[in-house]
């Protein structure tokens, strides 16, 4: 079981330090380096992963010793969380919990504790959720899918996501829930809460036989994790419905290929087969959408994306990036409402599904 | 008004201003400007005389100073030494005649240059309390103790002996010595004045033992840190470049020389036949002119010639510095808690024809870190306690960039730090900025020498401060490791689910190993 394996891996780290001390050797930890110089593009999975470079946290180095001690303290704290099963802790919470660890171990700013968590993730090659450190729950899932999970009391719960008001919030327990049953044949992941709500109210889930996921902007790890599992375990194709601007595109791309920041765990989070549905740059022209002028930052971002190895060979994306640059304009998902509430489910999405040869539209 | 009477009258008036009257009116000039300082001056005259007497006789001085408050503001001051004693018939003249034995014609490094003389102390006593000075003196075990009580007849400037006898009294264990006792009005302050003066005197005279009984019952013993007397300073003739008009006039008046050339040759240093002729040529005076026949103009011309002539510098072996080693020993004794002590005696130098020599001591690690450094000034081994902000020493110290030497300094102020700076000027003639003789004149040659001496010491201090900071850094670093290792052991044990207790001993060994490593790294850094 992974839980037991995680505990064992953590114990091994502790033991290596104790052995060093026993032998009167300076204790040290070897941790995969997370800096950009150690990012490698994994062509097979088309995402960034960490290379072979490592860094050493040595107990003999004045600049390392605090981080070494904090690493061990956080690791020990998380090991107990894993064994305890019940609790998850957010990064912010951990930062505040450290207040009780005394002046030498406590974190002065959250980036310090986040950094240690990422070191532990990298050492274990596991996302922090595995050691019970979770991001703030963000994102929701709605549609005809039945999930089984344990609630914080340890009781087994079974729910169908249709039997919720606004969808099931995706936290650490939902992300790892067992998929019991679903009739859906696709997943639509939506950038904004507004459009997600629109699709629920317009009955998109039934109409397209789809599971709807609210990303709420940049997707949280739990959300990315459940999208990956839906794709991998249930073989459901994933469609990414985002704003028509480079940032919307980037949100889509992080779900597809992972982020640089989580390179050490991208393999567990990225969903390479996921497809960018729109809103595309061409859609702006085709549907004469209301636009905003691109800012310098948007332009800069497009140029970066044009050179990003993850998107370099994707002709469709490259074409759309060029159109954006030419237009100098961007549009939000909500711009589609110019044609009424139903337009998006009756016209826009069906056309997109046909174009992308989605199940039910072939 | 009668014209004749007028001139005569005033001339007479001027003559009749008595010494005591002058003294009364000019107390401040002579250092008696306030009661605290007055008490100090009395002690100072007594102690300076005792030290000079012992030194000249080759005796290691034992000096005992007692202050007793006999009634409001009235103190009985007694100073006893183990010096050679004073011959009976000399006693009244030494104590009862102002300016007796004055040293106008001899140039010699001596304490006496700086006071107004013990007779002024006697006068001050009789002016403020009406009591005579009491003197006990013994020259050898074979003779009896001479006892005197005397006043100064201030109109005649002559001693007025009140009582005189030869007695058997066991006051001098060495068999010789002098004891004086004066009743004066004054004020005793614990923090300044007499006590500080005696302490500093002990520092600059490490061969002397000084015992002090304060009026509040406190007894202080400054024991000697050196058991050898300094070499005796030699008397030298004045140098032509260092002479002043008044002194030249007096010398001309008193000389036995028949011609100006022989006067110059005999009574000045560094002047031979050639130089004497050269001076006369420059002064446009016949070298055969008799000193007795000099007019005022002749004297002025002669002085100019003396200043212009190119002659050798005066002999420099006439000085008697404290000595770098001796000063260090002395400071170590007085500041046992000092972190480091650096001392230096410079080679002798010359200002305006006067040989002088600068000595410096730096005591680091005493006093408050945040306050300005303490400066101790000495002239011919005598502490200068007043006018602390004036004179060549302060001028020189302010003009040094102290930051370079590891001390704080804002602008051209005195630096800040836990430091005492000792500066001693030994000279056959110390120039003071005023008659009260409390600060050394700011001649560029003197400032330059002081600056060089202080800077040399400060360089050594800087090396020490660097070392200290390095050690502090090392300690700080080790402290961090000492803080974190137990935490690492604890967390790692918790993580591994093992008992930490067996590992405490290896952890201590590990910390020692790291401590050693830190030291080596630090050495490497400072070597590279």
Contacts between the chains, C-beta under 8 A, distances in Angstrom:
chain1	res1	chain2	res2	distance
A	10	B	495	6.0
A	11	B	495	6.4
A	11	B	496	5.4
A	11	B	497	6.2
A	13	B	495	6.3
A	14	B	491	7.7
A	14	B	492	4.6
A	14	B	493	7.1
A	14	B	494	7.3
A	14	B	495	2.9
A	14	B	496	3.2
A	14	B	497	7.5
A	14	B	498	7.5
A	15	B	492	8.0
A	15	B	496	4.4
A	15	B	498	7.2
A	17	B	488	6.7
A	17	B	492	4.0
A	17	B	495	7.8
A	17	B	496	7.6
A	18	B	489	7.8
A	18	B	492	5.3
A	18	B	493	6.6
A	18	B	496	5.4
A	18	B	498	6.0
A	18	B	503	6.5
A	21	B	488	7.9
A	21	B	489	6.3
A	21	B	492	7.5
A	21	B	503	5.2
A	21	B	506	5.6
A	21	B	507	5.6
A	21	B	510	6.2
A	22	B	502	8.0
A	22	B	503	6.0
A	22	B	506	5.6
A	23	B	506	7.5
A	24	B	506	5.1
A	24	B	509	4.9
A	24	B	510	5.2
A	24	B	513	6.6
A	25	B	510	7.8
A	26	B	510	6.9
A	26	B	513	7.6
A	26	B	514	7.1
A	27	B	488	6.5
A	27	B	492	7.4
A	59	B	481	7.9
A	59	B	484	7.8
A	59	B	485	7.3
A	59	B	488	6.3
A	60	B	514	5.7
A	60	B	517	6.5
A	62	B	477	5.5
A	62	B	480	6.1
A	62	B	481	7.5
A	65	B	480	6.6
A	65	B	481	6.4
A	65	B	484	4.7
A	65	B	488	7.7
A	66	B	484	6.6
A	68	B	484	7.6
A	68	B	488	6.3
A	69	B	484	4.9
A	69	B	487	4.8
A	69	B	488	4.9
A	69	B	491	6.5
A	72	B	488	6.0
A	72	B	491	3.7
A	72	B	492	5.2
A	72	B	495	5.8
A	73	B	487	7.2
A	73	B	491	4.4
A	75	B	491	7.5
A	75	B	495	5.4
A	76	B	491	4.9
A	76	B	492	7.9
A	76	B	494	4.1
A	76	B	495	4.1
A	79	B	494	7.9
A	79	B	495	6.0
A	102	B	487	7.8
A	104	B	483	5.3
A	104	B	484	6.3
A	104	B	487	6.0
A	105	B	487	6.1
